[in-house]
Amino acid sequence: MRAGRALRGDWSVLSILRTTTSFLEERGVSEPRLSAEHLLADVLDCRRLDLYLRYDRPLSPPEVESYRSRVRRRLAGEPVQYITGVAGFRGLDLAVDRRVLVPRPETERLVAEVLEWARAKAARGEAPAAGWRILDLGTGSGAIACALAVELEGVGLVVGSDKSRPALEVARANAARIGARRVAWVEADGLSAFRAGAFHAIVCNPPYVAETERFALPAEVRDWEPAEALFAGPEGTEAIARVVEDAPAHLATDGLLAIEIGDRQEPVVRRMVEAVPGLELLDGYRDHAGRARGLLAIAFQRAAGEA
Ligand SMILES: C[S@@+](CC[C@H](N)C(=O)[O-])C[C@H]1O[C@@H](n2cnc3c(N)ncnc32)[C@H](O)[C@@H]1O
């Protein structure tokens, strides 16, 4: 049965959700129920959970038609967020498309770690009067930068940088849409564009997939998301290594480096951090499955020219 034939006739919200879920499931599409719900909520212009408040609402033929075309795209492997054009991140609705990585739940945790560090520092009276400058290195959709700009009281400036100009266009539009102030965008490769000691924190979710793991990735990631957001080199840790080595020079004394890592990279990255003069490992964090997903380190040497 094709998506077209499966979705003809008279439909209510609940019946079309049930049919689509089993249809997508039989064809091996990941998260079939969630996909069906997001796509239908997009067509009906409501929140996903509100579907269940109107479960017996009949769909008009044009609604069924729009839904069918979305289901067809999902069947072809396209991520739900690219189809709906929206990804949720720490309560923000961010516009996303193929120019940027879809922000992930584990990255929400990276932001939470930075907020916790910043709030603890402020509680100790260590917040600089002029406000903090934070860099989101490799900002993509602007998810981390926007969340920090919205959630971190007293932040002076959040800079989102990326070497991808198309990604920066998405990030800039997201900040404008959600009304995030105190953000700036810089097109730059790594940290080279920034002066010594420029930031009180550098937050980074770098590409960390090894080229050799390309075909182990789910097709909906490998074939749809930007390669420059995923792949770092033969080992997978190349971009992380560059950030770890370059960060101390660009951090103020006691500044934070917070970096997301792949779930098997913690021992290697820990050794990298320990080997870099001027950085001291502070902490690490794990995801819900207990896998190490990020490291925090502190810059302890005053960089020349520091603000
Ligand atoms: C894993 S994505 C993270 C996107 C976003 N921060 C997030 O967490 O959803 C990595 C981002 O880093 C950017 N990037 C890759 N290499 C870079 C480099 N050398 N300098 C600056 N940005 C880079 C990519 O274009 C991509 O947007």
The ligand as a MOL file (V3000), in Angstrom:
LIG
                    3D

  0  0  0     0  0            999 V3000
M  V30 BEGIN CTAB
M  V30 COUNTS 27 29 0 0 0
M  V30 BEGIN ATOM
M  V30 1 C 27.1650 19.4520 15.3550 0
M  V30 2 S 26.7170 20.9530 14.5490 0 CHG=1
M  V30 3 C 26.1020 21.8710 15.9460 0
M  V30 4 C 25.0590 22.8650 15.5850 0
M  V30 5 C 24.3890 23.5240 16.8070 0
M  V30 6 N 25.3610 24.1620 17.6680 0
M  V30 7 C 23.6350 22.4870 17.6100 0
M  V30 8 O 24.0980 22.0980 18.6810 0
M  V30 9 O 22.5600 22.0470 17.1550 0 CHG=-1
M  V30 10 C 28.3250 21.6380 14.2620 0
M  V30 11 C 28.3290 23.0310 13.6240 0
M  V30 12 O 29.6960 23.4640 13.5690 0
M  V30 13 C 29.9590 24.0660 12.3170 0
M  V30 14 N 31.3870 23.8940 12.0720 0
M  V30 15 C 32.0470 22.7860 11.6630 0
M  V30 16 N 33.3610 23.0290 11.5920 0
M  V30 17 C 33.5490 24.3290 11.9650 0
M  V30 18 C 34.6880 25.1740 12.0650 0
M  V30 19 N 35.9190 24.7280 11.7940 0
M  V30 20 N 34.5060 26.4500 12.4680 0
M  V30 21 C 33.2660 26.9200 12.7410 0
M  V30 22 N 32.1530 26.1630 12.6460 0
M  V30 23 C 32.2920 24.8880 12.2600 0
M  V30 24 C 29.0440 23.3460 11.3360 0
M  V30 25 O 28.7940 24.1460 10.2060 0
M  V30 26 C 27.8090 23.0930 12.2050 0
M  V30 27 O 26.8820 24.1490 12.0770 0
M  V30 END ATOM
M  V30 BEGIN BOND
M  V30 1 1 1 2
M  V30 2 1 2 3
M  V30 3 1 2 10
M  V30 4 1 3 4
M  V30 5 1 4 5
M  V30 6 1 5 6
M  V30 7 1 5 7
M  V30 8 2 7 8
M  V30 9 1 7 9
M  V30 10 1 10 11
M  V30 11 1 11 12
M  V30 12 1 11 26
M  V30 13 1 12 13
M  V30 14 1 13 14
M  V30 15 1 13 24
M  V30 16 1 14 15
M  V30 17 1 14 23
M  V30 18 2 15 16
M  V30 19 1 16 17
M  V30 20 1 17 18
M  V30 21 2 17 23
M  V30 22 1 18 19
M  V30 23 2 18 20
M  V30 24 1 20 21
M  V30 25 2 21 22
M  V30 26 1 22 23
M  V30 27 1 24 25
M  V30 28 1 24 26
M  V30 29 1 26 27
M  V30 END BOND
M  V30 END CTAB
M  END
